[in-house]
Amino acid sequence: MKAIKLTSIFALTSVAAAISTTSIAAEPVFSGTASAEYVINDGTTDELSYFGSYEDNTELEFNIDTEIVHFEVEINNTGEDEDGDDDKSSSTVDIEEAYLTLGALTIGDVDGSIADNAFDVGAQLVEADFENIDGLDKTDWAIIYEVSKNLDVAVEFEEGYDGVGFAVAYKDKFGDLGVEIAGGTYSGSNDTDNDPDAEHKIFTFGLTYQAGPAKLFLAYLTGTEDDVDKTYLTLGTTIEAGDFTIGLNHNQDLDNEATNETLSNVEAYVEYALPYEGVSVYATALSGNLDKDSTTESDFSLVGIKAEF
């Protein structure tokens, strides 16, 4: 999650210009999610605290879409004040995405690289406060060209760096089997001594298979980040059973040179749709190594409620 950036401001300026000079065919479509979570165990101890220590993980996310303009904004509570203390909480407003779609072209802040698209098929089931998998997607601003409904190519940039990256993403379906392949490379410098050059090479591969109510997935990522080799494998399933969604994930770090240890964890997830449109409650528990740069093993668990609108 990133703060408002110059590229975001540029993208929003472009959005404003497009709105003022273009006749948009479609009415804006508003959607979003509001959620609140209670952390039972934050991974700092191996023993489960059933009463937990309340963490204000409330969040509001909303999207505005037309045929040309898209942007996504997140408002969340950090649980800390401006001094970093826990006595007061403060909110942040993050522009996650802000881009224009002009025919086959997408231009603007797309919040990441298309190079890890194939790995996203096995993303962790709940976004939480641990660094589970590093997607190596240093770039966040791009010009993407849709060659076909299955193939995208992109020129990508990182704010504050002078480099140019290139990426490609391909996806297709063969009956119940979905296949995605993506990859890219980026290298740039920000001309400061305190921040190293940004470099990465990434290749991702993803498979999904729909077997009745069960969706099976496998995702593989390999590459180098600042001369450090990284390889991740995620596999799991989600099952739709009436008003319930049940999920199970296994994440494995196959080549973590940063610690010379193996990150490995299992995540279990359940969600129940309440008898109110768009409202559900959920819980997740993850056991194993939680941080890609640490060898400490501990548990993480939370419960939450969310409303989609």
LOGU-476734 format. One record per residue (C-alpha): residue in one letter; residue number from 1; x, y negated, z negated. Coordinates in Angstrom, 3 decimals. Layout:
N
   residu   num         px         py         pz
        A   NUM          X          Y          Z
...
***
This chain:
309
   residu   num         px         py         pz
        M     1      0.000      0.000      0.000
        K     2      1.587     -3.219      1.039
        A     3      1.016     -6.883      0.280
        I     4     -0.005     -9.536      2.780
        K     5      2.835     -9.864      5.300
        L     6      3.849    -12.249      8.032
        T     7      2.874     -9.697     10.655
        S     8     -0.525     -9.412      8.997
        I     9     -0.901    -13.180      9.080
        F    10      0.063    -13.148     12.747
        A    11     -2.439    -10.406     13.430
        L    12     -5.182    -12.291     11.611
        T    13     -4.343    -15.411     13.599
        S    14     -4.754    -13.336     16.741
        V    15     -8.040    -12.031     15.385
        A    16     -9.290    -15.568     14.774
        A    17     -8.255    -16.602     18.270
        A    18     -9.987    -13.591     19.786
        I    19    -13.174    -14.305     17.865
        S    20    -13.204    -17.944     18.935
        T    21    -12.470    -17.321     22.627
        T    22    -13.978    -13.905     23.374
        S    23    -17.561    -12.787     23.733
        I    24    -17.664     -9.608     21.654
        A    25    -20.089     -7.073     23.008
        A    26    -20.760     -5.276     19.760
        E    27    -21.956     -6.634     16.460
        P    28    -19.392     -6.275     13.643
        V    29    -19.699     -2.994     11.762
        F    30    -18.999     -3.217      8.040
        S    31    -18.036     -0.156      5.998
        G    32    -15.995      0.635      2.944
        T    33    -15.437      2.547     -0.267
        A    34    -15.619      1.558     -3.928
        S    35    -14.046      3.890     -6.472
        A    36    -13.003      4.194    -10.105
        E    37    -10.728      6.861    -11.569
        Y    38     -9.895      8.141    -15.044
        V    39     -6.419      9.639    -15.335
        I    40     -6.367     12.640    -17.680
        N    41     -2.655     13.306    -17.340
        D    42     -0.226     11.035    -15.518
        G    43      2.619     13.493    -15.120
        T    44      4.759     12.196    -18.006
        T    45      4.165     15.288    -20.147
        D    46      3.701     18.980    -19.511
        E    47      0.834     19.175    -22.005
        L    48     -2.634     18.285    -20.769
        S    49     -4.296     15.456    -22.705
        Y    50     -7.998     16.162    -22.394
        F    51     -8.959     12.726    -23.659
        G    52     -6.353     11.046    -21.495
        S    53     -5.287      7.430    -21.558
        Y    54     -7.604      5.300    -19.476
        E    55     -6.034      3.747    -16.391
        D    56     -8.042      1.172    -14.470
        N    57     -7.715      2.636    -10.997
        T    58    -10.733      0.812     -9.619
        E    59    -10.524     -0.018     -5.937
        L    60    -12.631     -1.636     -3.257
        E    61    -11.826     -1.015      0.384
        F    62    -13.759     -2.447      3.290
        N    63    -13.432     -2.349      7.057
        I    64    -14.713     -4.720      9.708
        D    65    -14.933     -3.331     13.215
        T    66    -16.022     -4.607     16.599
        E    67    -15.080     -3.340     20.020
        I    68    -12.063     -5.662     19.896
        V    69    -11.268     -6.595     16.297
        H    70    -10.451     -4.273     13.412
        F    71     -9.132     -4.995      9.966
        E    72     -9.091     -3.199      6.649
        V    73     -8.694     -4.869      3.264
        E    74     -8.128     -3.256     -0.132
        I    75     -8.799     -4.922     -3.477
        N    76     -7.494     -2.932     -6.420
        N    77     -6.660     -3.275    -10.075
        T    78     -2.960     -2.768    -10.830
        G    79     -3.396     -2.215    -14.567
        E    80     -0.654     -4.776    -15.279
        D    81     -0.478     -8.525    -15.573
        E    82      1.900    -10.709    -13.606
        D    83      4.672    -10.078    -16.174
        G    84      4.355     -6.324    -15.756
        D    85      2.752     -5.805    -19.174
        D    86     -0.251     -3.605    -19.802
        D    87     -2.085     -6.076    -22.045
        K    88     -3.879     -7.632    -19.121
        S    89     -4.800     -6.205    -15.753
        S    90     -4.530     -8.040    -12.484
        S    91     -5.941     -7.461     -9.044
        T    92     -4.199     -7.436     -5.707
        V    93     -5.601     -8.020     -2.238
        D    94     -3.812     -6.019      0.443
        I    95     -4.416     -6.255      4.169
        E    96     -3.848     -2.646      5.165
        E    97     -4.622     -3.035      8.861
        A    98     -5.331     -5.929     11.218
        Y    99     -5.229     -5.290     14.947
        L   100     -6.893     -5.901     18.299
        T   101     -8.035     -3.273     20.796
        L   102     -7.935     -4.572     24.362
        G   103     -8.900     -1.753     26.662
        A   104     -6.199      0.919     26.376
        L   105     -3.963     -1.382     24.299
        T   106     -3.897     -1.702     20.510
        I   107     -1.826     -4.600     19.155
        G   108     -1.157     -5.611     15.555
        D   109     -0.601     -4.295     12.050
        V   110     -1.565     -0.622     12.204
        D   111     -0.157      0.301      8.755
        G   112      2.420      2.888      9.753
        S   113      3.758      4.796     12.712
        I   114      1.912      7.131     15.047
        A   115      4.986      9.381     14.710
        D   116      3.542     11.066     11.606
        N   117     -0.014     11.452     12.956
        A   118      0.385     15.225     13.202
        F   119      1.475     15.438      9.562
        D   120     -1.643     13.613      8.393
        V   121     -3.768     16.700      9.034
        G   122     -2.340     18.058      5.781
        A   123     -2.254     14.874      3.710
        Q   124     -2.717     15.170     -0.032
        L   125     -6.380     15.393     -0.910
        V   126     -6.392     12.475     -3.356
        E   127     -4.111      9.431     -3.192
        A   128     -2.537      9.143     -6.633
        D   129      0.329      7.433     -8.429
        F   130      3.039      9.889     -7.535
        E   131      5.339     10.057     -4.548
        N   132      4.335     13.421     -3.221
        I   133      5.471     13.350      0.381
        D   134      7.555     10.758      2.226
        G   135      6.232     10.326      5.736
        L   136      9.316      8.435      6.978
        D   137      7.022      5.932      8.709
        K   138      9.072      2.765      8.170
        T   139      7.304      0.776     10.878
        D   140      3.948     -0.936     10.407
        W   141      3.395     -3.206     13.431
        A   142      2.935     -1.786     16.910
        I   143      1.802     -2.037     20.496
        I   144      0.065      1.265     21.269
        Y   145     -0.992      2.329     24.760
        E   146     -3.603      5.052     25.162
        V   147     -2.396      7.013     28.179
        S   148     -5.364      9.372     27.842
        K   149     -7.795     10.465     25.137
        N   150     -5.127     12.957     24.044
        L   151     -1.903     10.975     24.417
        D   152     -0.682      7.701     22.847
        V   153      2.689      6.007     23.247
        A   154      3.887      3.071     21.161
        V   155      6.515      0.401     20.725
        E   156      6.855     -0.159     16.970
        F   157      8.403     -2.782     14.687
        E   158      9.166     -3.250     10.996
        E   159      8.581     -6.638      9.415
        G   160     11.810     -8.469      8.585
        Y   161     13.953     -6.173     10.744
        D   162     15.283     -6.777     14.243
        G   163     14.894     -3.242     15.561
        V   164     12.473     -1.688     18.044
        G   165     11.070      1.789     17.646
        F   166      9.393      4.189     20.039
        A   167      6.829      6.865     19.224
        V   168      4.448      9.275     20.916
        A   169      1.451     11.248     19.618
        Y   170     -0.486     14.030     21.335
        K   171     -3.577     15.902     20.157
        D   172     -5.971     18.408     21.687
        K   173     -8.615     20.951     20.734
        F   174     -8.955     24.517     21.942
        G   175    -12.276     25.692     20.612
        D   176    -11.987     25.687     16.812
        L   177     -8.215     25.159     16.942
        G   178     -6.822     21.629     16.775
        V   179     -3.215     20.881     17.712
        E   180     -1.263     17.671     17.112
        I   181      2.354     16.844     17.962
        A   182      4.028     13.506     17.284
        G   183      7.447     11.979     16.887
        G   184      9.465      8.815     17.055
        T   185     12.631      6.947     16.222
        Y   186     13.426      3.531     14.761
        S   187     16.579      1.631     13.859
        G   188     16.845     -1.962     12.656
        S   189     18.696     -4.400     10.416
        N   190     17.442     -7.301      8.303
        D   191     20.802     -9.116      8.083
        T   192     21.025     -9.027      4.281
        D   193     23.600     -7.315      2.084
        N   194     21.056     -6.215     -0.536
        D   195     18.853     -4.157      1.769
        P   196     20.249     -1.350      3.937
        D   197     19.439     -0.861      7.575
        A   198     16.133      0.843      8.309
        E   199     16.594      4.018     10.318
        H   200     14.558      7.125     10.864
        K   201     13.955      9.948     13.296
        I   202     10.807     11.978     12.800
        F   203      8.999     14.926     14.364
        T   204      5.639     16.199     13.131
        F   205      3.450     19.163     14.029
        G   206     -0.062     19.885     12.788
        L   207     -2.616     22.665     13.199
        T   208     -6.229     22.819     12.048
        Y   209     -8.672     25.682     12.397
        Q   210    -12.382     25.491     11.646
        A   211    -13.651     28.845     10.406
        G   212    -17.296     28.301      9.529
        P   213    -17.452     26.118      6.398
        A   214    -13.682     26.393      5.867
        K   215    -11.106     24.148      7.501
        L   216     -7.560     25.537      7.444
        F   217     -4.585     23.274      8.054
        L   218     -0.829     23.426      8.405
        A   219      1.398     20.376      8.737
        Y   220      5.165     20.208      9.297
        L   221      7.438     17.177      9.199
        T   222     11.173     17.024      9.797
        G   223     13.599     14.192     10.396
        T   224     16.266     11.937      8.927
        E   225     15.878      8.764      6.898
        D   226     19.035      6.664      6.482
        D   227     21.176      9.764      7.196
        V   228     19.265     11.934      4.683
        D   229     17.599     15.038      6.134
        K   230     14.012     15.645      5.045
        T   231     11.674     18.502      5.908
        Y   232      8.184     19.035      4.466
        L   233      5.574     21.734      4.898
        T   234      1.953     21.426      3.773
        L   235     -0.712     24.085      4.120
        G   236     -4.129     24.490      2.644
        T   237     -7.864     24.555      3.143
        T   238    -11.044     22.624      2.446
        I   239    -14.395     24.364      2.157
        E   240    -17.858     22.785      2.451
        A   241    -20.341     24.596      0.215
        G   242    -23.651     22.753      0.039
        D   243    -23.104     19.543     -1.910
        F   244    -19.604     20.680     -2.916
        T   245    -16.275     20.207     -1.162
        I   246    -13.455     22.379     -2.495
        G   247     -9.830     21.969     -1.478
        L   248     -6.473     23.618     -2.128
        N   249     -3.102     22.313     -0.988
        H   250      0.469     23.585     -1.228
        N   251      3.288     21.105     -0.567
        Q   252      6.858     22.284     -0.080
        D   253     10.013     20.253      0.440
        L   254     12.322     22.449      2.492
        D   255     15.348     20.159      2.715
        N   256     15.623     17.428      0.098
        E   257     19.234     16.269      0.195
        A   258     18.467     13.426     -2.215
        T   259     18.294     15.756     -5.238
        N   260     19.471     19.077     -3.769
        E   261     16.359     20.522     -5.351
        T   262     13.071     21.715     -3.888
        L   263      9.850     19.783     -4.351
        S   264      6.980     22.203     -4.636
        N   265      3.461     21.636     -5.941
        V   266     -0.103     22.893     -5.676
        E   267     -3.150     20.619     -5.671
        A   268     -6.711     21.753     -6.369
        Y   269     -9.628     19.453     -5.587
        V   270    -13.406     19.494     -5.971
        E   271    -15.990     16.910     -4.950
        Y   272    -19.746     16.885     -5.581
        A   273    -22.208     14.727     -3.659
        L   274    -24.677     13.098     -6.064
        P   275    -28.347     12.644     -5.069
        Y   276    -27.600      9.042     -4.064
        E   277    -26.586      8.264     -0.515
        G   278    -22.809      8.007     -0.153
        V   279    -22.034      8.552     -3.864
        S   280    -19.896     11.441     -5.120
        V   281    -17.791     12.483     -8.081
        Y   282    -14.486     14.306     -7.759
        A   283    -11.578     15.747     -9.698
        T   284     -8.088     16.808     -8.771
        A   285     -5.258     18.607    -10.545
        L   286     -1.729     18.929     -9.239
        S   287      0.886     21.161    -10.802
        G   288      4.581     21.270    -10.000
        N   289      7.140     18.696     -9.026
        L   290      5.317     15.398     -8.440
        D   291      8.086     13.100     -7.222
        K   292     10.067     13.711     -4.049
        D   293     13.186     12.206     -5.690
        S   294     12.969     13.993     -9.050
        T   295     13.501     17.549    -10.259
        T   296     11.170     17.171    -13.276
        E   297      8.081     19.366    -13.246
        S   298      4.861     18.125    -14.798
        D   299      1.112     18.062    -14.227
        F   300     -1.139     15.346    -12.871
        S   301     -4.931     15.266    -13.069
        L   302     -7.791     12.791    -12.758
        V   303    -11.536     12.484    -12.318
        G   304    -13.284      9.784    -10.322
        I   305    -16.444      8.483     -8.742
        K   306    -16.738      6.800     -5.359
        A   307    -19.411      5.211     -3.222
        E   308    -19.158      4.864      0.547
        F   309    -21.110      2.158      2.295
***
